[in-house]
Amino acid sequence: MLDIIRQHSQSWGVKLLFGLIVLVFVFWGVGSFNNNSANVLAKVNDQTITIQDFLQEYEKRLENLRQQRPNLSSEDIRAMHFKKQVFDAMINQELLLQLAKQEGITVSDVELRNAIMHMPVFLNETEQFDKDRYQSLLRANRMTPAQFETGFAQDLKTRKVQEYLSLAGTVSEQEAKDFFLFAREQARIDYILFNQADYLDQVKPTEEQITTYYNAHKDEFAVPAKIKIDYLRLEPETLAGREDIPESAIKAYYEAHKSEFRQEEQIKARHILIKVAQDADHKDVAKAQAKMEDILARYKKGTPFAELATTFSQGPSRAQGGDLGWFPRGRMVPAFEQAAFALQKGEVSEPVRTPFGFHLIQVEDRKPEGISPLDKVHDDIRVHLAKEQAADTIQDVVDQALEMIITGEDLAHVGEELGLAVQTTEFFTQTTGPASLKLSADAVDTLFGLMKDETTQAPILLEDGYLLAKKVAEEPAHTLELGKAKPQIISALKQDGARAIALEKAKQALADLLAHPHKDMGHKVQTSESFGRQGFIPGLGMNPELVEKVFATTDTTWLDTTFPVTNGVVLARLNQRIKPDTDAWDKEASYWTMTLEQARKQELLSALLNSLRAKSHVEIMNERVLEN
């Protein structure tokens, strides 16, 4: 519910409402809106989940997912069974709401009102609830107060159920400390690596082996069908360049929306950080401060600040010469902000202490608070107005383009007539889709269904507009010929053979070590860096089996088995189990208590949902909606 409110209120998608309605009618059939059963996706104990509710939730969650992982392909989303994830979440929500009703858990009007009035998104500059802002944001997201408040009340009910459940998830201090001691314990191992690279030259694949491998692994050499398309994007952004925006309109917009161009006071700064813990002893603090004083002295003697930052800073901006870019008040920790904003352009601070350590700050430029002048925002306003104007005419442009395509005009000519450049993709597969376009799996399927040199007869819906496309080239699916696959096969056979030799050598050495436990293996024995229970060993990579055996023993003799690693095979023995520093517990007790409580609460919630699901009756009415 809250995610909807946070969406940008001026989405171009509103302009495409007609197109969306057409898409729904085409997909579900003209009669869907006149048939109540066709609108029901599922029943959960006789409570319905409608197709409309599901599609809204799916699109909202999909948009959030794409924002978090922008490189996610349509195939990735299908592989995640994302539709099922969303559907399962909606079932869980409904079951929790039904449990709340059964247990008499309610949300009063006063609770609802107080919760809404304290939501940051609805507060004004004085941290007070702003009714006009509330209603404006809801209108911008096409919601009435009743719709929002109903949905938010449901959120509060399920939150209450989880809060009641969490009462059973409290954790004692001793439980948290035991968890801390277990989780923070580390170990080191001694190991002997039998590196498979050392045996590669001993492996000479024969022609028979190469052919046999090729025949047995032909699926590894399958090359999927690929196509290339020419396309036109009919979107407000691409059509904006065609629009003529008079200066009077730009000035009028500026005068009517001056508050949008208010600029906070900002500074552009660099810094040098010498790290020292906030609770460090006097000796460490004095050492860090002396180092910072030395850096400041170097600056005063003429060494450029950026050069000093690159050489000495221990902060993440070191590689950029300490550059922090522009930032307003409220972005940095208080001590840093106070010192930085007190400097004039070109000045450098004295050493400043923050929770991160000591800083030197150089202010390179300043911007005062105020309204940006028209000449600074002129071009932005023109683009904005052009996009709005283009969005209003986009349907007419689509109709014009389709009329030309239907009468046999080539896509290139359509582009010329519309004043748009035709773009061309690289070759792409049906699973990956074109890298330059965010297309649904159905849209990619449509493109693959075209004949070569055929143009789409209906527009493909994009997030902010439409796509017209022409298939200009195709490569059929095929299996790589043996001759072209041969280098890959030889490499695989050599790696397999070398690993087999490494394993045999390791087994022979292990038998010798078990028979002679005190035998000196000399320089062959290496000692790892310390590692935790997560399964990763520095220098050897992920090896959960080895880590589990190490933490299960206190014996320092060689473990009685070999362990495959990324680059070969190892023999290992415990070198040291390292107990966590008990002083760290005093500093981190609250964190570990909270972490364990959260894990326990999640377990309890999962158990509750499993129990509710086992007792519930879920009937899916329209399975095709959930198909990948």
N, C-alpha and C positions, 0 to 999 in steps of 0.2 A: 504494500500500500504506500509506504513512504517513498519507495523508488519512483512511483509514478509522479509524485509531487516534485521530485528533484529533477525530472526531465525538463529540458529547455522548453520554455513556454511558447516559443515562436517556431515550432517545428514546421518545416515545409510539408511534412506528411499530411497536415490538415488540408492543404491545397489539392492533395491527391485522393481525397475521400471517395470521389466518384469512381476512380480507377480501382480502389480497394473493393468497393461494393461490387463492381463488375467481376473482379477476380473471385470473390466469394460465391457469386451466382454461378459462374462458370464451373467452379470446383465442386460445389455441393449440389448444383442443380437448381433450376428456377423455383421448383416447388418447396425447397427447404424451409423457407420462411413462413410457409403456410401449414407446416406439418410439425406439431409440437414434438413428437417422438424423434423426428429427424434432428431437432435442436439439442437433444439430450445426449451427452457423451457417456455418462455412467450414473448409476445409482449406488449410493453408499448407505446401507440400512434405510432405504426408501428416500433418502435425501439426494437431490439431483445435482450433478455437475454438468453445466451446459457446455456445448461446443464453443459458444462465444466466450464464456469465462475461461475455458482452457486455452483458447487461442490468444486471448489477451495476456494471460499469465505466461504462456510459452514465449510470446514475442518480447515481453518485458524481461524475462530471464535470459533469453537469447541475446538481447541487446547488451545486458550487463556482462554476459560471458564474452561477447566480442570486444567489449571495451577493455576487459581484463586480459584477453588473449587475442589480439587483433590478427594474428597470423593463422588462426584456426580455420581449417578448410571445411567445406561441406561434408567431406568424407570423415573428417575427425569428429564432427558433430554427430553423424550417423553412427560411428563406431562407439561413441559414448552412450548411445541410446538415450539421447537428451530428452526426447519427448516422454519416454517412460519415467525419467527422473522427475520431470515437472509433474506428470500425472500422479506419481507416488507421493510427491510433496503435497499435492492438493488433497489426496485421500487422507494423509496424516492430519492435515489442517482440519478437515471435516470431522474426523474421528475425535480429535481433541475438543472441537466445538460441541459435539454430541456428548462427550464426557462432562464438559463444563455444565451443560444443561442438566444432565442426569444428577450431578452433584450439587446443583443449585449455585454454581459459580456465575455471578453476574457482574456487569459493569454499570454502575449507576450513572445517571446523567451528570452528576457533579464530578465523578471520576473522569468521565470522558471529556467534559469541558476543561477541567484542569490540565489533563494530559495534552490536549490540543493547544491550549493557551501557553504551554511551556515548550512547545516545539520550536527550536531555533529558526526554522525556515519561515515561521509566521511572525517573528519578532521584528520590530523596527529598530532604528538606530539607537533608541534609548532602552533597548531590551524589554520593550512592552509589546503585548499582543496587539497586532494591527489587523482590525477586522477587514479593512479595505484590501490589505495585502493578502489576507486569507482568501477572500472571495475572488480576487483577481487571479491568484495562482490556480485556484480550482477551475475557474473559467478557462484559463489558458490550457489546462489539461483536460478540458471537456468533461468536467465532473461537477455535479451539484453538491452542496454541503451535505445533503442527506445521503448521497452515494458514498462520499468520503467518510462520513461519520459512521455509517453502517459497517463499512470495511474496517475502519480503524478500531471500532468497538470489538469486532471479531479478533483482531490482532491482540487487543488487550486481554480478552478472555483466554486465548491460548497461552498468552504470557503468564497469566495468573495460574493456570493449570501447571505450567512448568515451574513456577515459583513454589507452589505447594509441594510439588514433587521433590524440589531441591532441598526441602527441609530434611529429607532422609539422606542427603548426600554430604552432610557435614563431616569434616575430617578433624581428628584429634592432632595435637602437635606431634605426638610420638609417631603417628601414622605418616604424617608429612615428612618428618625427619628420616624415618626408615626409607621412604620413597626417595628423598634427596640422597641419602647414602648409597642407595642402589643405583640410581640414575647417574650420579656424578662419579662413581668409581671408574678408574681407568686402569689400563694394563699396558705392558710392553712385552714383546715376544722376541726371542732369538729365532732366526730362520735361515734356512739354506735354500736359495733359489736355483732351480734348474731351468734356466732360460731357454725357451724353445728356439730363440733366434740363433743360439749357439749350435744348433743341429740342422739348420736349414740346408746347408751344403751337403749333408749326408743323404738327403732325399732327392731321388732322381725319378720323377714320374715317367712311366712308359706310355707309349701311344695307346696301348690297350686300356691302361688305367684312366687316361684322359677321356677316351671314348665311353668307357663304362660310367664314369662320373657324369658325363654330359647326358647320357641316356637316362640315368637315374635321377637327375636333378633338372630336368628340362623346365620345370616351373620357375626355377631361379633365373632362367634366361628368357622368360616371357616378356615381351615388350607390348604394353597395352596400346590400343588404338589412340591416335592423337589427331586433333584438328586445330586449325587456325582460323580466326574470324576477323573480318572487318566489322567495325561497329560505330554507331552514333549514340552518344549519351544525350538524351533529351531531359535535362535537369535545369533547375533555376540557375545553378552555377554556370553551366555551359551556355545557356541561352542569354545570360545577363549581358554579354558583350554586344548583343544585337539591340539592346534597349537604349533609347535616347532619354537621358535624365536631364531636364533643364536645371540650370543653376538656381532658379527660384525655388524648385522643389527641394534641392539640397539645403538651401538656407532655411527654408520653412521647417524642414525636419530638424535641423540643428537647433533652431529657436524653441521648437516644441519639446525637444528631448534633451535639453542641456544637462539635466541631472545624470543622464547616461554617460556623459563625458567628463564627469568629475574625476579628477586625478588626485590620489593620495600623495602626500609628501613621500618621496622616494630618494634613495641614494644608491649609487653604483660603487661597490667597494671590493677590495681584495683583503685577504687576511693570511696571517701565518699562525699556525697552531702548534704549540708544543704540549703534548698530552701529559696530564697528571691527574690521578684520581681525586675526586672531591674529598675523600677521607684519607688521602695519602699522608704519611708521616712528614715531619718537618724537614727531614733530610732530603726526601724526594722532591718536596715543594721547592726547597732552596736550590736544588740542582736544576730544576726546570726553569726557575726564574732567572738563574744566572745565565742559562743558555739563551733565554729570550733577550736578556740585556745585551749579550754579545751580538745577537742578530741585529738589534736596534742600533748598536754602535756601528756595525758594518753599513747599515743603511745611511746613517748620518755621515759616513765617510764617502758616500757616493755610489754604493752598489745598488742597482735598481731593485725596487721592492719585489717585482714579479720574479726576478732571478733568485732572490733570497727565498721566496716562497717555494719555488721549484726545488731548491736545494735542501731547505731545512724543514719546511712545513710537514706536519704529520696528519694533516686533514685530507679529506677526499678531493678537495679542489687543488691539491698540490700540482697535478699534471697540467692544470690550466693557469699556473702561476698564482694560485690563491684566488682566482676570479670568482666572485659570488654573484655577479650580475646585478640587476636592479632589484631592490626589495623595499617594501613599505614597513612602517612600524607594525609590531605584532608578529613578525615572521621569525625573529631571532630571540634567543634567551635574553631576559631583561638587562643583565650587566653588559652584554655585547651591544644590544640595541642602544642603551643609554650612552655608551662611549662613542658608538659609530655616528649617531645623529647629532652629537655635540661637535663633531669635526666639520670644518669647512672643506671645500673642494681643494684637493692636493695635500691635505694634512694627514699626518700619521700619528696614531695614538701612542701613549705609553703602554706597557704591558697591562692587559686586562684579564682578570681571573674569572672564569666561568666554571660550571660543573665539568666541562670537557678539558680544561687546562688553562694555559696562558695564551693570549692572542695579541698580535699586533694588527692594527686595522688601518688601512689606507683608503680614504674616500677619494674616488676619481671624478665623481660628478654628482650633481644634486638636481632634483626636480621639485619645485615647490607645490604645495597643495593648491588646488583650484580647478577651474573648468578649462579643459584643453581648448585652444582657439580653433576656429573653423578650419583654418588652413592646415592644421595638423590632422584633422579627422575627415577632411573633405572627401578624400578618395574612398575611405571606409564607408562613408554615408552613401556615396554614389553606387558602390558595389551592393550595399544592402538594399537600396531602393530598386536597383536593377534586378536583383534576385526576386524581390517581391513582385515586381511588375512582370517578370518572366514567369513566375509561378502562376499568376493569374491567367496567362495566355498559353500555358503549356499544353492544355488539352487541344486547343486550336492547332498548335504546331504539330502535335501527334497526328491529328486528323489529316493535316496537309501532307505530312510525310507518308502516311499509309495510303492516301489516295494516289500519290506518285508511284509508290511501290506496286500497288495493285494494277496500275496501268502499264507496268513493265519497265519503269525507270530504274536504272542501276542505283545502288546505295551511294556511290560516289557522286552521282548527279544530284541525288536528294540532298546530300551534304552541301554541295555548291549552292543549291537553291535556298537552303536554310542559312547559309553562311556559317556552317559548322565543319570542322575538320574531321574526316573519317580516320579513325585510329585502327591499328592492327595489333592483335595479340601475338605472343609467342605460341608455339605448339603447346597444347595442354591435354591432359587425359580427362576421362569422365569422372574420375575420383577426385582429382585436384581442382579442376576448374581453372579458368584464366586467372593468373595472379593479379592482374590489373583491375579486376572486377570482383565485387562481392555478390556472388550469385547463389541462389538456392540450388539444391540438388535437382529439383524439377526443371529449373531454368537451364542448367547444364545439359540435362537429358534432352530438352527441346533442341538445343544447339546441335547435339550429336545426331538428332533425328533428321536434320536438314540434309538435302542432297547437296553435292558440291556445286557451288555458285548459286545456291538457292538463298533467298532472303526471307527472314521471318515475316509472316503475313499478319501477325498480331504482336503488339509490343510486349516486351518482357519487363515486368515490374522491378524497379530498383528502389532503394530506400527513399530517395528523393525525386524519383522521376521514372523514366522509361528507357529501355534499350532496344534499338533496332540493329539486327546483326545479319551478316552474310557469311556463310561458310566458304572460305577461299582456298583451303588446302586440307588434305586429310592423309593420314598414314594409317593403313590397316594394322590390326594387331598381328604380331608375328613372333616367332621364336628366333632368338639370335643364332646365327649359323655357328657351327662348331669352330670354324676358323677364327671368327671374331670373339668367341667366348673362350678360346684356348688360353690366353694369358691369365684370365680370371680363374680358370680351372687349375692351371699349373700352380698358381699362388695358393689356392685352397688346399690342393693335395700336399704341397710342401709344408704348409702350416699344420695340417692334420698329421703328417708323418713326423714332423719335428716334435709336435706335442706328445706323440706316442713314444718317441725315443726319450724325451724328457721325463715322462711318467715312469718308464722302465728304469732309467738311471736313478730316479728318486726312490723307487721301491727297493732297488739293490742297496742304496745308501742307507735307507731306513732299516732294513734287515741287519746290516752291519752295526748300526748305532744301537739297536735294541739288544744285539748280542754283546756289544762292548759299550755300555752306557757312558764310560768315561773317556772314550776315544776323542782325541783332539782333532777337530775338523779345521782348525787354524783360520785362515783368512776367509774361508767359505761362509763362515757364520756371520750374519749381519744382525743388528739390533734395530727394531723398529722404533719410531716415535710413539709416544703414548697415544692410546685411542680408547674410545668409549664403547658402549654396548650396541651402538647403532649399526654395526656391521662393516664400517669402513676402516681399513688399516692403511695409514700413510705409506706410500711406496708399493702397496700390493693391491689396492682397490677394494671393492666390495667383496666380502667373504663372510656372510652370516654364520656359516657352519663352523669356520675356524674361530670366529669371535665367541660363539656360544661355548665351544669346548674350552677355550682359554679361561672364560669367566666361571666355568664349572669346576675348575681344578685349582689346587694350591701347590701341586707337584711340579717341580721344575725339570722333570725328565722329558725326553722327546715324546710328543704325542704319537700314538701308534698307527697313524694313517697319513696319507699324502693329501694335499689340498691343491686343487686347481686354482690358478690365479690368471689374471688377464694375459700375462706374457710367459706363462709356463706352469711349473709345479713347485710347491714348496714343502719342506719339512719344518715343523715348528715346535717350540717348547716355551712355556711360560718363563719370562725373565723376571717380571715384577707385577704384583697387584698394587695399585696405588689408591689408598683411601682418600676421599675428599677432605679438604681442609675444614675442620669443624668451625673455624672462625667464619668461613663463608656461609655456614648455616645461619649464624646470627644476623648476617646482612641480608640473606635471601629467604628467610623463613616464610615471609608473607607470600612471596612469589610461588614457592613450592606448595604451600598450603592451597593457594588459589588454583594452581595448575591441577593438583590432585582432585580438588573439589569439582572443577569443571569436567574432568574426565569421568568422575563418578556420576555426576549429574547427567552427562551424556549417556552413560551406560544405563542409568535408571530410565531415562526418556526412551531409549531404544527398546528396553525391555517392556515398558508400558505400551509403546506402539505395536510391538510384536504381539502382545497379549490382546490389544484391541483389534488388531487385524485378524487374529485367529478366531475371534468371536463374531466378527462382522461378516456381512454379506455384501460383496461388491459385484455388481452386474454391469458389464460394459455393453452399451447399446450400439455404439458406432466404432467398431474396432479399426476401421480404415483411417480414422483420424490419428491414431497412434502409430500407424505404420511408418517405418523409417524412410 
